[in-house]
Amino acid sequence: MDRDIICIVCPVGCRLKVSGTIEDLKVNGQRCEKGLEYAKDEISNPMRMICTTVRINGGIHPVLPVKTDRAISEKYKLDVVKEVNKIQLNSPVKMGDVIISDLFGTGVNIVAERDM
């Protein structure tokens, strides 16, 4: 497997060349150890913050922006959106309120991104 990825751990944005297998991964282009760890994680288990919206009644808008409170395995991205789409909230909601807790047993929560 050969991939080119850009490290997002710091503002430098090193261009990494990743080759080999997960067990024998070779990474070139990183300026620090953080880039090496990022490449390993990105290849073996990519993690993402997920942002979406949930329907809300009585708000100034028909939807409320929400997001995961920390990164979750990318394999859950569609499942997260499906779970959020099942919900309809009632105003008022405060920024940071937990909308869904412990998604799929991961400990990751969906939280409100604004007051409404």
Rosetta blueprint (number, residue, H / E / L):
1 M L
2 D E
3 R E
4 D E
5 I E
6 I E
7 C L
8 I L
9 V L
10 C L
11 P L
12 V L
13 G L
14 C L
15 R E
16 L E
17 K E
18 V E
19 S E
20 G E
21 T L
22 I L
23 E L
24 D L
25 L E
26 K E
27 V E
28 N E
29 G L
30 Q L
31 R L
32 C L
33 E H
34 K H
35 G H
36 L H
37 E H
38 Y H
39 A H
40 K H
41 D H
42 E H
43 I H
44 S H
45 N L
46 P L
47 M E
48 R E
49 M L
50 I L
51 C E
52 T E
53 T E
54 V E
55 R E
56 I E
57 N E
58 G L
59 G L
60 I L
61 H L
62 P L
63 V E
64 L E
65 P E
66 V E
67 K E
68 T E
69 D L
70 R L
71 A L
72 I E
73 S E
74 E H
75 K H
76 Y H
77 K H
78 L H
79 D H
80 V H
81 V H
82 K H
83 E H
84 V H
85 N H
86 K L
87 I L
88 Q E
89 L E
90 N E
91 S L
92 P L
93 V L
94 K L
95 M L
96 G L
97 D L
98 V E
99 I E
100 I E
101 S L
102 D L
103 L H
104 F H
105 G H
106 T L
107 G L
108 V L
109 N L
110 I E
111 V E
112 A E
113 E L
114 R L
115 D L
116 M L
